[in-house]
């Protein structure tokens, strides 16, 4: 086992929103953390290259995990798909430099780190077996049993993102943590993240949203940036509304494993 980490900050679903990322990285406990784990969907948004550049300046403190939206941008740039479900996706893909595309293509689906007080913690984007599978705070234990099917017994905590809403729960004796979204929060505004070690602390960083929207409108060339920024930074998608949509997605059944 590698050295046990005292503090780990987890940032998920940044979605190319540079002002939100800057606000979280400026938090003293994020700046002091042993590692900053980024659990996917880093780039699908208005400032993808700038977000990658800022995280890269943190050096080896950052631990990277791939998200489904990052994968879609890579596939689009490499001609492996002709469209992306998220309307901002093609724009974001076009803004990435070639080396950044290659970097995203090499990111792992999961990473495991030892964290003081929590033991072996597995970090993923959606679930340990798939980058777009939907599980929710109220998912039945039968669903979690499917998700855990091939997970080693040594993993006591799983940290995931994907659904943009923070929660902590137990499922078959394992602790599940979702830090929420830094750049595209559902339910309430603010940049959501979490701090691990020795327990789990869900956090929200408040920042000047009108100024951030104005800045994105100035700095991003995305055609619908003003509307996009207003909708997502103000969290105009309510948690009840989003849970209903995700619940219908989950009801379609477990996603297959992605190799």
N, C-alpha and C positions, 0 to 999 in steps of 0.2 A: 504494500500500500504506500502511495506517495504521502508526503507530509500533510497532516490534517490542517485544513484552512479554518481560521477563526471567524472570518466574515466574508460572505459572498453576496454581492449585489446582483440581482437578476433583472434584466431589461428585456421585455418581449414586445414584438409587434410595433417597432419604431416607425415603420412604413414611410421612411424618407422624410420625416418631419424634423428638420434640423433644430428649430427653436425649442421643441419639447426635449430633444436629446440633450441639448446644451444645458437646459434647466436641471435635468436629472444628474448629469455628470458634475454639475456644480454643487450638488448636495455633499456636505462634509463626510457623511458616512459612505457615500459612493466613492468619493475621492480617497478615503482611507481603507476601502475594502481590499482584501487580498486578491480577489478576482472579481471581474465584472463579466457575468455570463449573459450572452445575447442569444435569446432562444427563438430566432427566426423571424421571418417577414421583416427584414431589416430595411429593404430598399424599395418596395413597391409603393411609391408615393412621389411627392413633388421635388425632393432634393436627394435622390439616391446616391449619387457620387459624393456629394458633400458629407452625407451621413457616414459613408464608408471611410472617407478620409479622416473625419474627426475620431472615429473609433480606432482607426489604425494608429493615430498619434498616441493612444493609450498604451501601445506596445503589447508586451506579453501578458499584461494584466487581463486583457480581454480574451475570453473563451467563446468561440463561435459555434453556433448550431444553425443548420439550414432550416428554412421554412418553405412551405408550399409556394408562396408568392415569389420568393427568391428563385426557386426552381423554375417557375413559369417564365420569369424574365430571362433566365439563361436559355431555356428551350426556345423561346421566341427569337432571341438574338442568333441562335445557332440554326435556325430554320427547321426546328423539330416540331414546331406548332405554328399555326397561322393566325391565331387569336388568343387573347387572354381574357378570362371572365371579368376581371376588374377593369373598368374603362380607363383608369390611369396607367394600367400596366404597360401598354405599348410605348407610351411616353417615357415612363421610367426606364424601360429596357433601352430605349434610344440614348439615354443620358449616361449610361454606364460606359466607362472605358474598357477596352478589350481585356486588360489585365484584371479589372474588377469582375468581369464576366467569368474569367477563368478561376478567380478566387472563389466566387460564389459557387461555382460548379464543384469545387473540391470540399465544400463544407460537409461535416458529418451529420447524420440523422440524429444521433444521440451522443452525449458526453457524460461520463460519470466522474464525480469528484468526492473526496472525503471531506465532510464539513463537521466541525466540532458540535457535539450535541445531537447531530442528526445521522451520523454514520455515512454510509455510501448513498449519495444523492444522484439520481439520474435526471439529466436535463434533456428535454426534447421540445419540439414545436407543438405538435398536436397530441400524439401518443407515442410511446416507445416504438411502435411498429409501423407507423404511417404518419406522413407529414400533413395530412388533411382530414383525418378521422375526427369526428365530433363526439366529445364526451363533455358533460355538463355537471354543474354542482349537484343537480338532482337526478343524475343518471342512475338507473337501478344497479344494484350490485351485480346482477347478471351481466350487464355491459362491462363493468369493470373487471369481472372475471375473464372476459374475452380479451380485454386489453392487456391484462397481466399474464396471459397464458404462457409466454416464453420468457418472462422476466425472472432473473435469478433471485433466489430467496434473500440474498445479501442486500438487495435494494430495499430500504425502508421508506424512502421519500422520493417522489417523482414530481418534478417541476415542469409544467407545460404552459403553453400560451394558446394562440390560435383563435380563441373565442372572445378575447378583448374585455373580459369581465373578471375581476379578482375574486378568488375564494380559496378557502382551505377546508379540506374534509378528509375523513378516513374512508378507505374502501378496501375491505378484506385485510385490515391491519396495516395497510400502507397509507402514509400521509400523502395527499395530493395537494399541490400548491399551484395556483394560477396567479401570476402577479398582475394580470390585466395588461392594458396596452399603454405604451409610452405616447404614441403618436395618433392613434385612432380609438380613443376610449368610447365604450358604450355605457350608457347609464348616467354618468356624471363627468363633467370636464376635469381636466388635470392630467398630468403625466403619471401613470400608475406603474409601480415597480415593487420589488420586495427585497428584504434583507434577511439572509439566512445565517444562523449561528449565534448562540446555541439553540435558538428557537426559530420561529417564522414570524416575520413582521411585515405585514402588507403596508405599503406606503403610497402616498399621493403627493406629487410636487405641483403646487399651484404656480402659474406664471401668467404673464400679461397676455391674455389671448387676443384682444384686439390688436395689440402691437405685433404679435406673431402672425396674425392673418394678414396685416398690412405688409409685413416683411415678405411673407411667402408670395403675396400678389406681386410684389416688386421683383423678387429674385427668381421665381419659377416661371418658365415659359409655357407651362401646361395651360391649354386654352381655357379650361373651366376652373382655374385655380381659386378664384375668389369664392365661388360657390362651394367648391370642394373643401376649402379650408374652413369656411364658416360652418359647414355641416359637421365635419369630423372634429375639429378642435372644440366646438361648443357641445359635442356629444349629443347631437339632436336625435340620434337613435337611442330610444329608451331601452333599459334592460329588459323589461317585460316583453316589448316588441321583438327584441333580438332573440331572447330565449324561446319565444314561440317559433321563430324562423329556424333556429338551430335545432329545436326539438323535432321539427318535421324532417330535417336532414338526418338526424340521429335515427329516427324511426325507420328510415330506409334500410338500416342494417349496418353491421360492422364493415369497415373498409378493408380491402385486402391488404396484405403486407406489401410494402414497396421495397424492393431489393436495391 
